[in-house]
Amino acid sequence: MTKRIITFGTFDVFHIGHINILERAKKQGDYLVVGVSSDLLNFEKKQRYPVYPQEQRVRILESLRFVDEVFIEESLDLKVQYIQENKADVLVMGDDWAGKFNSMQKYCEVIYLPRTPSISTSEIIEVVKAL
């Protein structure tokens, strides 16, 4: 039986931290589904649009050998629906979200993986803006 993993993120200004967490997420099972925040959802969360539009972020993720499927996440309130539609056995998130998705344990196992130290998209954007 295939163990299905799901994770979510914006995946803007793609960097080694994204690769690390996605590779480790895939190791939790057999099939990795990634929900990519829509441009509008990213604006609602962060009060800014992503540097790269959602179509490009989806294409980047689809090109990775350890990502099996990608979809657009339109709302944070639909996590349960996304988990159920994708028949996920495990939800994997970065440990910066530790505890925030424990309510999903009714629907699947929840695992928080450590983030790659000293790298974040927000920090990269600030450095570039300062140049």
N, CA, C and O atoms as CSV, one atom per row, in Angstrom:
chain,resi,resn,atom,element,x,y,z
A,1,MET,N,N,0.841,-1.195,0.000
A,1,MET,CA,C,0.000,0.000,0.000
A,1,MET,C,C,0.882,1.254,0.000
A,1,MET,O,O,1.848,1.345,0.758
A,2,THR,N,N,0.544,2.199,-0.843
A,2,THR,CA,C,1.299,3.443,-0.975
A,2,THR,C,C,0.999,4.364,0.199
A,2,THR,O,O,-0.162,4.592,0.540
A,3,LYS,N,N,2.049,4.889,0.811
A,3,LYS,CA,C,1.897,5.866,1.883
A,3,LYS,C,C,2.014,7.255,1.268
A,3,LYS,O,O,3.057,7.625,0.729
A,4,ARG,N,N,0.914,8.028,1.359
A,4,ARG,CA,C,0.832,9.337,0.708
A,4,ARG,C,C,1.148,10.450,1.703
A,4,ARG,O,O,0.612,10.492,2.810
A,5,ILE,N,N,2.030,11.343,1.279
A,5,ILE,CA,C,2.483,12.467,2.082
A,5,ILE,C,C,1.952,13.746,1.449
A,5,ILE,O,O,1.918,13.865,0.224
A,6,ILE,N,N,1.539,14.699,2.275
A,6,ILE,CA,C,1.137,16.005,1.774
A,6,ILE,C,C,1.877,17.082,2.558
A,6,ILE,O,O,2.112,16.943,3.758
A,7,THR,N,N,2.233,18.141,1.871
A,7,THR,CA,C,2.827,19.307,2.520
A,7,THR,C,C,2.341,20.546,1.790
A,7,THR,O,O,1.815,20.467,0.680
A,8,PHE,N,N,2.524,21.686,2.430
A,8,PHE,CA,C,2.044,22.953,1.898
A,8,PHE,C,C,3.122,24.012,2.035
A,8,PHE,O,O,3.952,23.948,2.942
A,9,GLY,N,N,3.111,24.987,1.134
A,9,GLY,CA,C,4.026,26.110,1.245
A,9,GLY,C,C,3.869,27.055,0.074
A,9,GLY,O,O,3.140,26.783,-0.879
A,10,THR,N,N,4.568,28.168,0.167
A,10,THR,CA,C,4.562,29.145,-0.919
A,10,THR,C,C,5.624,28.780,-1.946
A,10,THR,O,O,5.379,28.875,-3.149
A,11,PHE,N,N,6.794,28.366,-1.488
A,11,PHE,CA,C,7.904,27.946,-2.351
A,11,PHE,C,C,8.296,29.043,-3.340
A,11,PHE,O,O,8.524,28.788,-4.523
A,12,ASP,N,N,8.367,30.269,-2.821
A,12,ASP,CA,C,8.783,31.412,-3.619
A,12,ASP,C,C,10.296,31.585,-3.477
A,12,ASP,O,O,10.861,31.230,-2.443
A,13,VAL,N,N,10.945,32.114,-4.482
A,13,VAL,CA,C,12.401,32.279,-4.495
A,13,VAL,C,C,13.029,30.963,-4.016
A,13,VAL,O,O,13.667,30.897,-2.964
A,14,PHE,N,N,12.826,29.935,-4.820
A,14,PHE,CA,C,13.191,28.561,-4.464
A,14,PHE,C,C,14.653,28.453,-4.041
A,14,PHE,O,O,15.541,28.969,-4.720
A,15,HIS,N,N,14.901,27.777,-2.911
A,15,HIS,CA,C,16.256,27.679,-2.360
A,15,HIS,C,C,16.496,26.301,-1.733
A,15,HIS,O,O,15.595,25.463,-1.703
A,16,ILE,N,N,17.696,26.078,-1.242
A,16,ILE,CA,C,18.116,24.776,-0.698
A,16,ILE,C,C,17.234,24.320,0.468
A,16,ILE,O,O,17.033,23.119,0.651
A,17,GLY,N,N,16.717,25.243,1.241
A,17,GLY,CA,C,15.813,24.869,2.330
A,17,GLY,C,C,14.563,24.183,1.809
A,17,GLY,O,O,14.072,23.230,2.415
A,18,HIS,N,N,14.044,24.672,0.677
A,18,HIS,CA,C,12.880,24.035,0.067
A,18,HIS,C,C,13.216,22.612,-0.377
A,18,HIS,O,O,12.453,21.678,-0.131
A,19,ILE,N,N,14.358,22.460,-1.028
A,19,ILE,CA,C,14.771,21.133,-1.481
A,19,ILE,C,C,14.915,20.196,-0.286
A,19,ILE,O,O,14.425,19.067,-0.317
A,20,ASN,N,N,15.579,20.658,0.753
A,20,ASN,CA,C,15.812,19.805,1.923
A,20,ASN,C,C,14.507,19.322,2.542
A,20,ASN,O,O,14.367,18.134,2.833
A,21,ILE,N,N,13.553,20.219,2.748
A,21,ILE,CA,C,12.322,19.787,3.418
A,21,ILE,C,C,11.484,18.895,2.512
A,21,ILE,O,O,10.844,17.959,2.991
A,22,LEU,N,N,11.478,19.173,1.205
A,22,LEU,CA,C,10.705,18.322,0.298
A,22,LEU,C,C,11.320,16.927,0.180
A,22,LEU,O,O,10.595,15.933,0.153
A,23,GLU,N,N,12.641,16.847,0.108
A,23,GLU,CA,C,13.295,15.525,0.074
A,23,GLU,C,C,13.001,14.739,1.349
A,23,GLU,O,O,12.705,13.545,1.293
A,24,ARG,N,N,13.085,15.406,2.494
A,24,ARG,CA,C,12.814,14.723,3.766
A,24,ARG,C,C,11.344,14.360,3.893
A,24,ARG,O,O,11.012,13.325,4.472
A,25,ALA,N,N,10.463,15.190,3.364
A,25,ALA,CA,C,9.035,14.868,3.373
A,25,ALA,C,C,8.785,13.598,2.568
A,25,ALA,O,O,8.051,12.714,3.010
A,26,LYS,N,N,9.389,13.507,1.394
A,26,LYS,CA,C,9.202,12.330,0.534
A,26,LYS,C,C,9.671,11.057,1.235
A,26,LYS,O,O,9.091,9.990,1.035
A,27,LYS,N,N,10.717,11.162,2.056
A,27,LYS,CA,C,11.239,9.988,2.765
A,27,LYS,C,C,10.268,9.461,3.816
A,27,LYS,O,O,10.467,8.366,4.343
A,28,GLN,N,N,9.220,10.225,4.127
A,28,GLN,CA,C,8.217,9.778,5.100
A,28,GLN,C,C,7.214,8.802,4.477
A,28,GLN,O,O,6.401,8.204,5.182
A,29,GLY,N,N,7.277,8.648,3.165
A,29,GLY,CA,C,6.337,7.765,2.480
A,29,GLY,C,C,6.768,7.481,1.054
A,29,GLY,O,O,7.955,7.489,0.729
A,30,ASP,N,N,5.763,7.225,0.200
A,30,ASP,CA,C,6.024,6.801,-1.173
A,30,ASP,C,C,5.629,7.830,-2.219
A,30,ASP,O,O,6.183,7.837,-3.318
A,31,TYR,N,N,4.681,8.697,-1.896
A,31,TYR,CA,C,4.084,9.599,-2.884
A,31,TYR,C,C,3.929,10.959,-2.226
A,31,TYR,O,O,3.259,11.075,-1.201
A,32,LEU,N,N,4.545,11.998,-2.806
A,32,LEU,CA,C,4.528,13.336,-2.208
A,32,LEU,C,C,3.660,14.285,-3.019
A,32,LEU,O,O,3.899,14.522,-4.203
A,33,VAL,N,N,2.647,14.820,-2.349
A,33,VAL,CA,C,1.755,15.826,-2.921
A,33,VAL,C,C,2.073,17.164,-2.258
A,33,VAL,O,O,2.174,17.251,-1.034
A,34,VAL,N,N,2.230,18.201,-3.074
A,34,VAL,CA,C,2.590,19.525,-2.552
A,34,VAL,C,C,1.497,20.527,-2.905
A,34,VAL,O,O,1.141,20.697,-4.071
A,35,GLY,N,N,0.975,21.184,-1.880
A,35,GLY,CA,C,0.028,22.282,-2.068
A,35,GLY,C,C,0.790,23.594,-2.083
A,35,GLY,O,O,1.475,23.929,-1.116
A,36,VAL,N,N,0.674,24.335,-3.172
A,36,VAL,CA,C,1.383,25.607,-3.338
A,36,VAL,C,C,0.388,26.741,-3.115
A,36,VAL,O,O,-0.658,26.797,-3.762
A,37,SER,N,N,0.721,27.638,-2.198
A,37,SER,CA,C,-0.151,28.778,-1.923
A,37,SER,C,C,-0.382,29.589,-3.197
A,37,SER,O,O,0.561,29.935,-3.908
A,38,SER,N,N,-1.645,29.882,-3.470
A,38,SER,CA,C,-1.955,30.736,-4.611
A,38,SER,C,C,-1.373,32.128,-4.371
A,38,SER,O,O,-1.028,32.482,-3.243
A,39,ASP,N,N,-1.271,32.903,-5.432
A,39,ASP,CA,C,-0.774,34.273,-5.291
A,39,ASP,C,C,-1.653,35.061,-4.323
A,39,ASP,O,O,-1.146,35.800,-3.480
A,40,LEU,N,N,-2.970,34.902,-4.446
A,40,LEU,CA,C,-3.897,35.624,-3.578
A,40,LEU,C,C,-3.774,35.173,-2.125
A,40,LEU,O,O,-3.784,36.004,-1.217
A,41,LEU,N,N,-3.658,33.867,-1.900
A,41,LEU,CA,C,-3.489,33.361,-0.537
A,41,LEU,C,C,-2.195,33.893,0.072
A,41,LEU,O,O,-2.167,34.260,1.246
A,42,ASN,N,N,-1.132,33.937,-0.714
A,42,ASN,CA,C,0.127,34.476,-0.204
A,42,ASN,C,C,-0.040,35.943,0.199
A,42,ASN,O,O,0.485,36.376,1.225
A,43,PHE,N,N,-0.777,36.704,-0.617
A,43,PHE,CA,C,-1.025,38.108,-0.280
A,43,PHE,C,C,-1.803,38.212,1.029
A,43,PHE,O,O,-1.493,39.051,1.875
A,44,GLU,N,N,-2.815,37.358,1.194
A,44,GLU,CA,C,-3.607,37.369,2.429
A,44,GLU,C,C,-2.754,37.032,3.655
A,44,GLU,O,O,-2.956,37.604,4.726
A,45,LYS,N,N,-1.799,36.101,3.501
A,45,LYS,CA,C,-0.954,35.681,4.623
A,45,LYS,C,C,0.144,36.692,4.935
A,45,LYS,O,O,0.429,36.968,6.101
A,46,LYS,N,N,0.761,37.244,3.886
A,46,LYS,CA,C,2.002,38.013,4.071
A,46,LYS,C,C,1.916,39.473,3.631
A,46,LYS,O,O,2.895,40.211,3.735
A,47,GLN,N,N,0.748,39.890,3.142
A,47,GLN,CA,C,0.551,41.254,2.644
A,47,GLN,C,C,1.533,41.613,1.514
A,47,GLN,O,O,1.912,42.774,1.353
A,48,ARG,N,N,1.928,40.615,0.753
A,48,ARG,CA,C,2.713,40.840,-0.456
A,48,ARG,C,C,2.494,39.645,-1.387
A,48,ARG,O,O,2.255,38.517,-0.956
A,49,TYR,N,N,2.585,39.946,-2.662
A,49,TYR,CA,C,2.492,38.870,-3.639
A,49,TYR,C,C,3.849,38.183,-3.741
A,49,TYR,O,O,4.873,38.809,-3.468
A,50,PRO,N,N,3.877,36.920,-4.126
A,50,PRO,CA,C,5.161,36.236,-4.309
A,50,PRO,C,C,5.973,36.899,-5.427
A,50,PRO,O,O,5.419,37.568,-6.299
A,51,VAL,N,N,7.267,36.705,-5.387
A,51,VAL,CA,C,8.145,37.188,-6.450
A,51,VAL,C,C,7.797,36.465,-7.750
A,51,VAL,O,O,7.708,37.087,-8.808
A,52,TYR,N,N,7.600,35.141,-7.663
A,52,TYR,CA,C,7.261,34.331,-8.827
A,52,TYR,C,C,5.777,33.962,-8.784
A,52,TYR,O,O,5.281,33.541,-7.739
A,53,PRO,N,N,5.064,34.112,-9.899
A,53,PRO,CA,C,3.642,33.770,-9.913
A,53,PRO,C,C,3.419,32.269,-9.693
A,53,PRO,O,O,4.312,31.450,-9.910
A,54,GLN,N,N,2.216,31.942,-9.262
A,54,GLN,CA,C,1.907,30.561,-8.873
A,54,GLN,C,C,2.180,29.559,-9.983
A,54,GLN,O,O,2.621,28.445,-9.700
A,55,GLU,N,N,1.931,29.920,-11.236
A,55,GLU,CA,C,2.162,28.979,-12.332
A,55,GLU,C,C,3.640,28.588,-12.408
A,55,GLU,O,O,3.967,27.427,-12.654
A,56,GLN,N,N,4.529,29.558,-12.198
A,56,GLN,CA,C,5.962,29.272,-12.241
A,56,GLN,C,C,6.388,28.455,-11.026
A,56,GLN,O,O,7.219,27.554,-11.150
A,57,ARG,N,N,5.836,28.753,-9.865
A,57,ARG,CA,C,6.197,27.991,-8.660
A,57,ARG,C,C,5.729,26.547,-8.778
A,57,ARG,O,O,6.423,25.626,-8.346
A,58,VAL,N,N,4.552,26.350,-9.364
A,58,VAL,CA,C,4.053,24.988,-9.602
A,58,VAL,C,C,4.994,24.261,-10.560
A,58,VAL,O,O,5.352,23.108,-10.320
A,59,ARG,N,N,5.388,24.914,-11.624
A,59,ARG,CA,C,6.260,24.272,-12.622
A,59,ARG,C,C,7.606,23.877,-12.024
A,59,ARG,O,O,8.126,22.801,-12.321
A,60,ILE,N,N,8.169,24.740,-11.186
A,60,ILE,CA,C,9.430,24.414,-10.515
A,60,ILE,C,C,9.261,23.147,-9.691
A,60,ILE,O,O,10.083,22.234,-9.775
A,61,LEU,N,N,8.196,23.089,-8.892
A,61,LEU,CA,C,7.971,21.918,-8.028
A,61,LEU,C,C,7.718,20.658,-8.851
A,61,LEU,O,O,8.216,19.585,-8.512
A,62,GLU,N,N,6.951,20.784,-9.924
A,62,GLU,CA,C,6.666,19.618,-10.768
A,62,GLU,C,C,7.936,19.046,-11.395
A,62,GLU,O,O,7.977,17.864,-11.738
A,63,SER,N,N,8.956,19.860,-11.545
A,63,SER,CA,C,10.193,19.401,-12.178
A,63,SER,C,C,11.083,18.588,-11.235
A,63,SER,O,O,12.044,17.959,-11.679
A,64,LEU,N,N,10.769,18.599,-9.942
A,64,LEU,CA,C,11.600,17.888,-8.964
A,64,LEU,C,C,11.267,16.401,-8.951
A,64,LEU,O,O,10.096,16.025,-8.913
A,65,ARG,N,N,12.282,15.563,-8.981
A,65,ARG,CA,C,12.058,14.113,-9.062
A,65,ARG,C,C,11.387,13.540,-7.817
A,65,ARG,O,O,10.781,12.471,-7.890
A,66,PHE,N,N,11.481,14.225,-6.678
A,66,PHE,CA,C,10.889,13.695,-5.447
A,66,PHE,C,C,9.494,14.247,-5.180
A,66,PHE,O,O,8.890,13.917,-4.159
A,67,VAL,N,N,8.975,15.074,-6.071
A,67,VAL,CA,C,7.599,15.584,-5.963
A,67,VAL,C,C,6.750,14.858,-6.991
A,67,VAL,O,O,7.063,14.869,-8.181
A,68,ASP,N,N,5.674,14.226,-6.534
A,68,ASP,CA,C,4.837,13.431,-7.427
A,68,ASP,C,C,3.638,14.187,-7.989
A,68,ASP,O,O,3.170,13.900,-9.091
A,69,GLU,N,N,3.144,15.160,-7.217
A,69,GLU,CA,C,1.939,15.869,-7.639
A,69,GLU,C,C,1.924,17.240,-6.966
A,69,GLU,O,O,2.378,17.392,-5.832
A,70,VAL,N,N,1.398,18.236,-7.680
A,70,VAL,CA,C,1.334,19.601,-7.169
A,70,VAL,C,C,-0.060,20.157,-7.442
A,70,VAL,O,O,-0.632,19.913,-8.504
A,71,PHE,N,N,-0.604,20.903,-6.486
A,71,PHE,CA,C,-1.874,21.590,-6.694
A,71,PHE,C,C,-1.801,22.976,-6.055
A,71,PHE,O,O,-0.930,23.245,-5.228
A,72,ILE,N,N,-2.724,23.849,-6.451
A,72,ILE,CA,C,-2.791,25.206,-5.899
A,72,ILE,C,C,-3.655,25.184,-4.638
A,72,ILE,O,O,-4.799,24.731,-4.661
A,73,GLU,N,N,-3.085,25.683,-3.539
A,73,GLU,CA,C,-3.833,25.839,-2.282
A,73,GLU,C,C,-4.486,27.218,-2.320
A,73,GLU,O,O,-3.804,28.242,-2.344
A,74,GLU,N,N,-5.814,27.225,-2.324
A,74,GLU,CA,C,-6.562,28.479,-2.430
A,74,GLU,C,C,-6.921,29.079,-1.068
A,74,GLU,O,O,-7.145,30.285,-0.967
A,75,SER,N,N,-6.978,28.242,-0.013
A,75,SER,CA,C,-7.424,28.724,1.291
A,75,SER,C,C,-6.800,27.910,2.415
A,75,SER,O,O,-6.692,26.687,2.327
A,76,LEU,N,N,-6.390,28.607,3.474
A,76,LEU,CA,C,-5.867,27.911,4.660
A,76,LEU,C,C,-6.968,27.117,5.355
A,76,LEU,O,O,-6.692,26.141,6.053
A,77,ASP,N,N,-8.214,27.537,5.160
A,77,ASP,CA,C,-9.345,26.878,5.820
A,77,ASP,C,C,-9.735,25.559,5.178
A,77,ASP,O,O,-10.625,24.872,5.679
A,78,LEU,N,N,-9.088,25.193,4.082
A,78,LEU,CA,C,-9.442,23.957,3.371
A,78,LEU,C,C,-8.428,22.839,3.581
A,78,LEU,O,O,-8.425,21.868,2.824
A,79,LYS,N,N,-7.565,22.954,4.595
A,79,LYS,CA,C,-6.523,21.932,4.829
A,79,LYS,C,C,-7.129,20.533,4.938
A,79,LYS,O,O,-6.638,19.592,4.315
A,80,VAL,N,N,-8.190,20.396,5.725
A,80,VAL,CA,C,-8.816,19.071,5.897
A,80,VAL,C,C,-9.298,18.550,4.547
A,80,VAL,O,O,-9.086,17.385,4.213
A,81,GLN,N,N,-9.939,19.405,3.786
A,81,GLN,CA,C,-10.432,18.998,2.466
A,81,GLN,C,C,-9.277,18.555,1.570
A,81,GLN,O,O,-9.381,17.539,0.882
A,82,TYR,N,N,-8.180,19.309,1.575
A,82,TYR,CA,C,-7.022,18.946,0.752
A,82,TYR,C,C,-6.431,17.611,1.206
A,82,TYR,O,O,-6.053,16.785,0.375
A,83,ILE,N,N,-6.352,17.402,2.503
A,83,ILE,CA,C,-5.829,16.141,3.045
A,83,ILE,C,C,-6.713,14.979,2.587
A,83,ILE,O,O,-6.212,13.946,2.142
A,84,GLN,N,N,-8.026,15.156,2.698
A,84,GLN,CA,C,-8.949,14.087,2.325
A,84,GLN,C,C,-8.975,13.857,0.816
A,84,GLN,O,O,-8.951,12.709,0.371
A,85,GLU,N,N,-9.024,14.924,0.024
A,85,GLU,CA,C,-9.052,14.775,-1.441
A,85,GLU,C,C,-7.812,14.063,-1.961
A,85,GLU,O,O,-7.877,13.307,-2.930
A,86,ASN,N,N,-6.682,14.311,-1.306
A,86,ASN,CA,C,-5.420,13.712,-1.749
A,86,ASN,C,C,-5.093,12.408,-1.028
A,86,ASN,O,O,-4.019,11.837,-1.213
A,87,LYS,N,N,-6.030,11.944,-0.206
A,87,LYS,CA,C,-5.887,10.674,0.513
A,87,LYS,C,C,-4.549,10.596,1.245
A,87,LYS,O,O,-3.863,9.574,1.218
A,88,ALA,N,N,-4.199,11.707,1.900
A,88,ALA,CA,C,-2.908,11.794,2.589
A,88,ALA,C,C,-2.908,10.973,3.869
A,88,ALA,O,O,-3.856,11.011,4.654
A,89,ASP,N,N,-1.830,10.234,4.059
A,89,ASP,CA,C,-1.614,9.487,5.295
A,89,ASP,C,C,-0.824,10.310,6.304
A,89,ASP,O,O,-0.947,10.119,7.514
A,90,VAL,N,N,-0.003,11.237,5.782
A,90,VAL,CA,C,0.881,12.035,6.630
A,90,VAL,C,C,0.906,13.475,6.123
A,90,VAL,O,O,1.045,13.719,4.924
A,91,LEU,N,N,0.769,14.424,7.050
A,91,LEU,CA,C,0.981,15.844,6.764
A,91,LEU,C,C,2.354,16.203,7.302
A,91,LEU,O,O,2.629,15.998,8.484
A,92,VAL,N,N,3.219,16.736,6.448
A,92,VAL,CA,C,4.555,17.159,6.850
A,92,VAL,C,C,4.636,18.675,6.724
A,92,VAL,O,O,4.281,19.248,5.694
A,93,MET,N,N,5.110,19.313,7.795
A,93,MET,CA,C,5.314,20.763,7.788
A,93,MET,C,C,6.644,21.066,8.450
A,93,MET,O,O,7.175,20.244,9.197
A,94,GLY,N,N,7.186,22.255,8.175
A,94,GLY,CA,C,8.401,22.690,8.838
A,94,GLY,C,C,8.145,22.948,10.311
A,94,GLY,O,O,7.025,23.271,10.708
A,95,ASP,N,N,9.190,22.806,11.123
A,95,ASP,CA,C,9.000,22.946,12.573
A,95,ASP,C,C,8.705,24.378,13.021
A,95,ASP,O,O,8.416,24.612,14.194
A,96,ASP,N,N,8.776,25.338,12.091
A,96,ASP,CA,C,8.313,26.685,12.429
A,96,ASP,C,C,6.791,26.703,12.616
A,96,ASP,O,O,6.241,27.668,13.147
A,97,TRP,N,N,6.118,25.643,12.183
A,97,TRP,CA,C,4.675,25.482,12.368
A,97,TRP,C,C,4.341,24.506,13.501
A,97,TRP,O,O,3.179,24.135,13.670
A,98,ALA,N,N,5.332,24.092,14.269
A,98,ALA,CA,C,5.135,23.059,15.309
A,98,ALA,C,C,3.913,23.359,16.169
A,98,ALA,O,O,3.760,24.451,16.716
A,99,GLY,N,N,3.049,22.351,16.268
A,99,GLY,CA,C,1.851,22.445,17.090
A,99,GLY,C,C,0.642,23.038,16.380
A,99,GLY,O,O,-0.490,22.802,16.803
A,100,LYS,N,N,0.849,23.793,15.324
A,100,LYS,CA,C,-0.256,24.513,14.676
A,100,LYS,C,C,-1.178,23.598,13.860
A,100,LYS,O,O,-2.305,23.974,13.538
A,101,PHE,N,N,-0.699,22.416,13.533
A,101,PHE,CA,C,-1.520,21.500,12.740
A,101,PHE,C,C,-1.877,20.228,13.499
A,101,PHE,O,O,-2.294,19.239,12.896
A,102,ASN,N,N,-1.717,20.248,14.808
A,102,ASN,CA,C,-2.033,19.060,15.608
A,102,ASN,C,C,-3.497,18.637,15.465
A,102,ASN,O,O,-3.813,17.457,15.614
A,103,SER,N,N,-4.382,19.577,15.182
A,103,SER,CA,C,-5.804,19.236,15.002
A,103,SER,C,C,-6.014,18.342,13.775
A,103,SER,O,O,-7.052,17.689,13.661
A,104,MET,N,N,-5.059,18.307,12.875
A,104,MET,CA,C,-5.164,17.468,11.673
A,104,MET,C,C,-4.917,15.992,11.985
A,104,MET,O,O,-5.135,15.131,11.133
A,105,GLN,N,N,-4.462,15.700,13.204
A,105,GLN,CA,C,-4.183,14.313,13.574
A,105,GLN,C,C,-5.438,13.446,13.567
A,105,GLN,O,O,-5.341,12.220,13.626
A,106,LYS,N,N,-6.604,14.063,13.497
A,106,LYS,CA,C,-7.857,13.303,13.336
A,106,LYS,C,C,-7.932,12.679,11.945
A,106,LYS,O,O,-8.632,11.689,11.733
A,107,TYR,N,N,-7.198,13.273,11.000
A,107,TYR,CA,C,-7.307,12.888,9.599
A,107,TYR,C,C,-6.080,12.165,9.062
A,107,TYR,O,O,-6.177,11.368,8.129
A,108,CYS,N,N,-4.913,12.450,9.663
A,108,CYS,CA,C,-3.673,11.821,9.214
A,108,CYS,C,C,-2.602,12.067,10.272
A,108,CYS,O,O,-2.783,12.878,11.182
A,109,GLU,N,N,-1.504,11.367,10.140
A,109,GLU,CA,C,-0.350,11.619,11.010
A,109,GLU,C,C,0.214,12.998,10.672
A,109,GLU,O,O,0.178,13.418,9.516
A,110,VAL,N,N,0.732,13.698,11.675
A,110,VAL,CA,C,1.332,15.017,11.458
A,110,VAL,C,C,2.788,14.969,11.922
A,110,VAL,O,O,3.081,14.572,13.050
A,111,ILE,N,N,3.686,15.377,11.036
A,111,ILE,CA,C,5.119,15.391,11.341
A,111,ILE,C,C,5.653,16.788,11.063
A,111,ILE,O,O,5.374,17.379,10.019
A,112,TYR,N,N,6.430,17.310,12.017
A,112,TYR,CA,C,7.103,18.599,11.838
A,112,TYR,C,C,8.594,18.325,11.661
A,112,TYR,O,O,9.234,17.743,12.536
A,113,LEU,N,N,9.137,18.749,10.525
A,113,LEU,CA,C,10.558,18.530,10.242
A,113,LEU,C,C,11.345,19.812,10.478
A,113,LEU,O,O,10.846,20.909,10.225
A,114,PRO,N,N,12.580,19.670,10.964
A,114,PRO,CA,C,13.409,20.866,11.173
A,114,PRO,C,C,13.685,21.591,9.856
A,114,PRO,O,O,13.921,20.976,8.817
A,115,ARG,N,N,13.647,22.897,9.941
A,115,ARG,CA,C,13.990,23.723,8.773
A,115,ARG,C,C,15.504,23.778,8.622
A,115,ARG,O,O,16.251,23.543,9.571
A,116,THR,N,N,15.934,24.093,7.410
A,116,THR,CA,C,17.357,24.308,7.163
A,116,THR,C,C,17.763,25.602,7.868
A,116,THR,O,O,17.157,26.647,7.631
A,117,PRO,N,N,18.777,25.547,8.730
A,117,PRO,CA,C,19.157,26.755,9.470
A,117,PRO,C,C,19.677,27.866,8.557
A,117,PRO,O,O,20.276,27.614,7.512
A,118,SER,N,N,19.432,29.083,8.982
A,118,SER,CA,C,20.010,30.295,8.373
A,118,SER,C,C,19.583,30.546,6.936
A,118,SER,O,O,20.327,31.159,6.170
A,119,ILE,N,N,18.394,30.081,6.555
A,119,ILE,CA,C,17.899,30.417,5.218
A,119,ILE,C,C,16.379,30.530,5.264
A,119,ILE,O,O,15.689,29.666,5.804
A,120,SER,N,N,15.882,31.608,4.688
A,120,SER,CA,C,14.441,31.768,4.528
A,120,SER,C,C,14.191,32.671,3.334
A,120,SER,O,O,15.007,33.535,3.014
A,121,THR,N,N,13.066,32.467,2.684
A,121,THR,CA,C,12.716,33.281,1.527
A,121,THR,C,C,12.617,34.747,1.915
A,121,THR,O,O,13.116,35.615,1.198
A,122,SER,N,N,11.974,35.028,3.048
A,122,SER,CA,C,11.809,36.423,3.485
A,122,SER,C,C,13.158,37.102,3.661
A,122,SER,O,O,13.332,38.255,3.265
A,123,GLU,N,N,14.120,36.389,4.258
A,123,GLU,CA,C,15.456,36.963,4.444
A,123,GLU,C,C,16.149,37.198,3.103
A,123,GLU,O,O,16.805,38.223,2.920
A,124,ILE,N,N,16.012,36.269,2.176
A,124,ILE,CA,C,16.618,36.425,0.848
A,124,ILE,C,C,16.036,37.660,0.159
A,124,ILE,O,O,16.775,38.452,-0.426
A,125,ILE,N,N,14.725,37.823,0.226
A,125,ILE,CA,C,14.079,38.977,-0.405
A,125,ILE,C,C,14.588,40.277,0.213
A,125,ILE,O,O,14.847,41.241,-0.508
A,126,GLU,N,N,14.735,40.315,1.532
A,126,GLU,CA,C,15.236,41.532,2.191
A,126,GLU,C,C,16.672,41.842,1.777
A,126,GLU,O,O,17.011,43.007,1.566
A,127,VAL,N,N,17.510,40.834,1.658
A,127,VAL,CA,C,18.890,41.037,1.231
A,127,VAL,C,C,18.928,41.597,-0.184
A,127,VAL,O,O,19.660,42.548,-0.459
A,128,VAL,N,N,18.152,41.018,-1.069
A,128,VAL,CA,C,18.113,41.475,-2.458
A,128,VAL,C,C,17.597,42.907,-2.544
A,128,VAL,O,O,18.130,43.708,-3.312
A,129,LYS,N,N,16.572,43.237,-1.768
A,129,LYS,CA,C,16.027,44.602,-1.776
A,129,LYS,C,C,17.061,45.615,-1.310
A,129,LYS,O,O,17.053,46.763,-1.753
A,130,ALA,N,N,17.953,45.193,-0.417
A,130,ALA,CA,C,18.959,46.094,0.144
A,130,ALA,C,C,20.126,46.355,-0.810
A,130,ALA,O,O,20.902,47.289,-0.608
A,131,LEU,N,N,20.245,45.528,-1.847
A,131,LEU,CA,C,21.367,45.692,-2.790
A,131,LEU,C,C,21.232,46.902,-3.675
A,131,LEU,O,O,22.100,47.157,-4.509
